[in-house]
C-alpha cells in the first residue's frame, strides 16, 4: 500500500468532537487505499498546562523529567485517536516515540531526530494495521530517556516520518486553510497560494509566518517531501490547501510570493567598537554561546579605528544579549563606548524565487515604503529575500502597502 502521513495540530484535536472529525478524514484516506501514519500534537493548551506544572513544581527542573512530563500530552491524543478509529472499524494502534523507536540526540527539550527505523510499523502494516497513530514531538535518547523536539516538533516528526517511509505526501492539518501571500488579518486582499517552493516557505517560516515550523520545512526540502497545508475545519478536497514542493513543480509564479513580518524585534547597536581583525567574531561568538538569535547585521564605516556595529534579535533576547556583551567587555575581549537597544521595531520581508531573475524588486520596495513615510533602519538581503527593520507602529501599514505594490492579490 502507498503510505500517507497526516499530522493534526493541537487545535485540530482540541476535544473529542475534533478528534472524531480528524479520524473521519483519516478514514477517507484509508478507503482510498493508503496505509496512513497519523502524527498528533497534544490537545490545544495541554502542553502549556504541563509546562506550567513543571515550573511550579521545580523552577530549576531536571530536563529529563521535564520531557517525561510534557511529552505525555501527545500520548493521550494518540491513544484517543486510535480508539476513535477502532470505533470506526479502522484497524489502528497508537505508538509512542520510544516504541517506533524514533531515535534522537540527548539534548532534552531540543532534541534532533537521528533515525526512524521502519521495521516495527511496517511489520504491523503487514499484519493488517491500516493506521499507525504516532505521538508527535517526542523520541528516545541513546540513554533510553524520553526526549522532546522543541516547540512545533510535531511538524518535524511528520516530515521525518514521510521521508523515512517514502510517503506519497505529508498533509499538515491546522486551523488555517493554507499559506497566504501575507497575514489575512492585516491585508484583506491576501490570497491563498496553491503552491509555494520549499525555499520560499523556509524563508517565510523563518521570518515570522507561523503556518509551518522552520525545521520541518528544512527536512522537507532536504528529502523532497511534498507538504500540503490544509484546514481541519473545511470540506476536504484533493486540491485543498497549499502544496509546498520543489521549484521545478511550479510553472509560473509572481516575482514576490509573500510578505512576512515579525513584530517582536529589537535593534541593538554597539557604539564605537575597536575596528580590528576578529572584532565580529569577538562580538557574535559570545552572543551565539548565550543563545541569542542574531539576524540582520550592519557595520558602519570606520573612523579613526572605531566603528559602530548594529544587529537585530528577538526582543525577548535583549537582556541576554546585553549580559553576554557586558561579560565579553569585562573579559577584555571587546571594547565599546555604549550599547543602545531599540525595542520598538518590527521586521518586514518580501520573499520570492522570482527575485533571482528579476531586477528592481528592492527599488520598488524602498520606494513604496518611502511613499508611505516609513523610514528604514536596517536592510538585509539574500537571493530570494529582502528584509527591512522599521518602527513597529508602521508595521501593518508597510505590510499592506507592499502587498498592494507587488500585486500579490493577483495570480501570475
Buried (B, 14 or more C-beta within 10 A) or exposed (E): EEBBBBBBBBBBBBEEEBBBBBBBBBBEBBEEEBBBBBBBBBBBEBBEEBBEEBEEEEEEBEBBBBBBBBBBBBBBBBBBBBBBBBEBEBBBBBBBBBBBBBBBBEBBBBBBBEEBEBEEBBEBBEEEBBBBBBBBBBBBBEEEBBBBBBEBBBBBBBBBBBBBBEBEBBBBBBBBBBBBBBBEEBBEBBBBBBBBBBBBBBBBBBBBBEBBBBBBBBBBBEEEBBBBBBBBEEEBEEEBBBBBBBBEEBEEBBBBBBBBBBEBBBBBBBBBBEBEEEBEEBBBBBBEEBEBEBBBBBBBEEEEEBBBBBBBBBBEBBEBBBEBBBEBBEEEBBBBEEBEBBEEBBBBBBBBBBBEEEEEBBEBBBEBBEEBEBEBBBBBBEEBBBBBBBBBEBBBBBBBBBBBBBBBBEEE
